[in-house]
Amino acid sequence: MTLSVFAIATSQGGLDILLNPFELYTLPLQQWITAAVNFLVDNFRPFFQGISLPISVTLESIEWLLLSIPPLILLILIALIAWQLAGGRIAIYSVAALSLIGFCGAWNQAMVSLSLVVTAVVFCMVVGITIGIACASSDRIEKVLRPLLDAMQTLPSFVYLVPVVMLFGIGAVPGVMATCVFAIPPLIRLTNLGIRQVSTEVVEAAIAFGSTPTQMLWEVQIPLAMPTILAGVNQAILLALSMSVVTSMIGVGGLGQMVLQGLGRVNVGLAAVGGLSIVLIAVMLDRITQIVSQGNNQIPWLERGPIGLVRSSTGQQLAWATVAGTVLLALLGFITWQQPSHVTTDSNLAMPGKGVSVQSVYSSLQEEQFQTDIVNIGLEKLGYTIKEPKQIEYVTAHLALGNGDLDYTAVHWDIGHTPFFEQSGGEQKLERLGVITSNLLQGYQIDKKTADKYNITSLEQLKDPKIAKLFDSDGDGKANLIGCNSGWFCEILIEHHLKAYGLEDTVEQDQGTYSALIVDAITRYNQGQPILYYTWTPMWMAAVLKPDQDVVWLEVPFTDLPESQKDLTAKDTSIDGKNLGFAIDRIRIVANKKFVSANPAAKRLFELIHIPVEDINAQNELLNNGEDSSKDIRRHAEEWIENHQDLFDSWVEDARNV
């Protein structure tokens, strides 16, 4: 044994292997998990989507109810419920908090989030309390489930978003399921704990009086454990709300989507409104459930709140009048409360899209709504029913398109998104159509002040440690290059460039959420400090830091791209004689193949629509000037159509005649 170890250590590279044996073999766990999930998706996806049907029905019913009732009526109803459950102070807080949310313009989003939380908690209670009772009844079940619950509580929530999307699709229902996975463990644990902590003397007394096991559970243990169980419900509610931002990444609407949009636009106000609204709702639900869990210390149920008022002789007439008025207002609200429609159509024209719903998607970058709205308006003119567009990241969006959960996206980069296209089924499941806009640039920019002072024109110059140190923002001596979101293809390309141009020792890519990182670059620029970052066009950044005025593009010494783009040359990455290192790209529409096969009118419209990059840049500047709400962007799309009415009408007419 000693001789073997000595021989390994003295051989070439043997000492490295001895000190780091993990280099000898890598467990292919990643491939195993991927293969297992792909097997489930290919063979059992309809089964998993069938499982989600009860959640879908429950969620849609609750959401419809909350959005159908006029806000004033709903405020009254929530106040009465809060008053009955938790007292007058919590009722007043609930009305004040929800009113503030409404006046901040987030009422609809708050109701969507509330419906998601209620649905998730309902199913958490059904499953969690049942499993908790089973754990309390059997030590063996508890031991088996304990490591699973540990994993559910500690596994980063982002990890199971991908398999959830692959198995169940995108949108609110998969979001509820992901939320349940995250929120249910405390409810199971506390249900188990509460039942196990019931006094043994009480249990023995119940047995002595002849209680059956069922009577023992439902009439003794669960009532005594109820405060602990309700504490678990309280934790499930708070965890469900905390997941709202995470699940917005897979197309779940509501307040989490507001936070994601604010982050994507670097709009602190929008993100703050969404975050504050989540906090206000969380406090409201937390206080209600806390007081309900302390029910033993309260006035009896029938003697408090609106019910107590109705039962009292002094307030009975007033209470009944209030209830009758509320019911009448609610009925009137249901009759008159309607959502406005965006587009009217001529009933005399052929409507090839009549009866067909269309679901589009774009990323968290709000500027992508502009071209999506233009396409959707064209589809509306053809009679299609347009659903609210989803906002999810590119990888997930392409995956959902391939699975048929979405119909099209108008923000597919022809070259840059090719890996996503291929990984999501390629030409067997997807179809690329038309060209929305072309001559799109990507590359590296630095502030013009530093470029002029040190005569920096090429990325290669950052091999010089003195030049690189100019852009060092964390004090490690390397230039900090603000890069891409993890999962975007540019992330891989930037890392490839750092190796190809010999910059690994002097430059490091800062990764995270691009929209958050770029705020740092803007702040540093405003403070007069050097900045280095990756960017692209069209994008709102060009209106904040103007090329050739505030910042300049850096050239690369030669074209060197990853294997998937190996056929591209310097001609494909250069514009106006400057090699930017990234392919000059174009945006196209990618649609689900089955959808375009069944809808030739939509396919033809997708092939025809083209928006000059100058028009998109002009609209992005409006975004930067504060016209950045969804209504503003919809108006921008309608104004663009008015300014190109003849051309737009010709597209629609051509599509109608297919």
C-alpha positions, 0 to 999 in steps of 0.5 A: 500500500505504501509503495503504491502511494509512493509510486503515484506520488512520484509519477508525473502528475501523480501528486496532483491526483493524490491531493485532488482525487476528484479529478479522476472521476466526476459523477454524472449526476447532472446528466442523470437528473436531466435524463430523468426529467426529460423522460418524465416530460416525454412520457408523462407530461399530460399526466402531470398537467392533469394533476394540475387541473384542480389547482387551475380550477380553484385559482381561476375561480378565486382570481375571477371572484377577486377581480370581478368584484368592484374594489370598493365592494371588495374592501367592505367585504374584506373589512367585515371578514377581518373584523370578524376574525381578528377585530376592529383594528386589523379590519381598519389596517386591512382597509388602509393597506389595500386602499394604499395599494389601490391608490398606488395603481397596483390593485389588480396585481395585488388581487392576482397575488392574493388569489395565488397565495390563497390557492397555494395555502388551501392546497398546502393545508389539505396536503400538509395537515394530512401528512402532518397527521400521518407523521404524528401517527407513525414514527416510521413515516416521520423518519422517511419524510424528514430528509425530504422536508429538509431538502424542500426547505433548503433547496434553492427555489430556482432549482425546481423552477425548471423541472416544474416548467417542463412538467407543468408548463408556465404561468400561475398554476406551475407557480402555485405548485412551486410555491406549495413545494416551498411553503408546505414543510413548516405546516407539516412539521408544526402539525406533527409537532402540535399533535405530538405535544398534546399532554399524555395525561389528556390522551390517557384520560380520553382512552380511559373514557373509551375514545376510539383512535379516530375520536382521539384524533379529531376530538382531542388531539387536533383541537388541542394542537390547533394553535400550533397548526395555525402557526404553521398556516401562518408560516405557509402564508408568509412563505407563499408571499415571499415566493411571488417574486421568484415565481414571476420568472416563470410567467406568474403575474401579480405583484412579483411581476411588478418587482421583476418589471421594475428590476428589468427597467431599473425603475426603483419606484415600480419595484418599490410599489410591488415590494411595499404591496407584498409587505402590506398584504403579508402583514395583514394576513400575518396578523389575522392568522396570528389572532385566529391561532390565539382563539382561546383568548378571544371573545366567543365567535358569535359575540364579536365582529359583525355577527356579534353586532347582528345578534345584539338588540341595539345594533341589529337593525343597523347591521341588517341594513349594512349587510343588505346595502353591501349585498345590493352594491355587490350585485350592482357591481357584478352587473356593471363592473366590466373591463375595457376592450382595446380594439374594435373590429369591423364585423363585415370583415373576415375574421380568420382568428375568431374563437382562437386565443393567442398567448405571447411572451417577452422577457422582463425587459419592458422595451420588448413590449412595444413590438409585441403589442404591435403584433398583438394589435394586428392579430386582434384585427384578424379576430384573435383573442389576445391573452395578457403577454407573459414575461419570462426569461428567454430560456424558459420562454423558448422551452414553453414555446416548444411545449405548446404552452405559449404561441409566439414571441416577437423578441427572438434573436436569430443568432444569439438565441439559436441555442435556446431554439435548438434546445427547445425542439428546433424546427420540429417544434418551432418555426422562425418567421419574418424579420421584426428588425435588423442590424442589431449590435452587441459589444463592449462599451467604456466611458468616453472620458477614460477612452480619450484620456488613455487612448483606449479603442480595443478590448485587447488593451485591457491585457495591460494591468494598468489599463485594467485597474482603471475599471477595478470597482472591487479592489482586486486589481482586475477590471470589472466587466458588467456582463450578462444574466446567467443563462443568456448566450452572451454570458458564454460568449463573454467568457469565451472572449476573455480566454481567447483574448488572454484577458483572464488575468486582468478582467473578470465578468460580473454576473447577476441580474443585468438590469441591477448591475447596470445601475452600478455602471450608471451611478459610477458614470455619474460620479465621474468614474470609469465604467466597462460593460456589455450592452446591445441595441436596441436598448434603453441604455443608449438613451441614458449613455449615448454612444460617441457622446457619453460612451464608445464601443470597443473593438476586438483584435479578431473574431473568435466565437464559441463552437455554435458560431464557428462559421461566422467571420469578421464580416459578420461581427463588424459594422462601419469598419469596427469589429465588435466581436459579436454577430450583427443580429436580427430579431424575428418571430418564433412561434409554436409549429402547431399554432402556425400550421393551424393559423395561416393568417397569423403566420402570414402576419408574422412574416410581414411585420417589420419595425425599423430599429430607429423607431424602436430606439425612439420608443426606448427613449420615451421609456427613459423619459418616464413613459414606461407603464404598460398603458404608455407602451400600448399607446406608443404601439398604437401611435406607431401604427397610426403613423404607418397606417397604410403599411399596417393595414396592408399587412393585416389585409394580406394576412386576412386573404391567406 
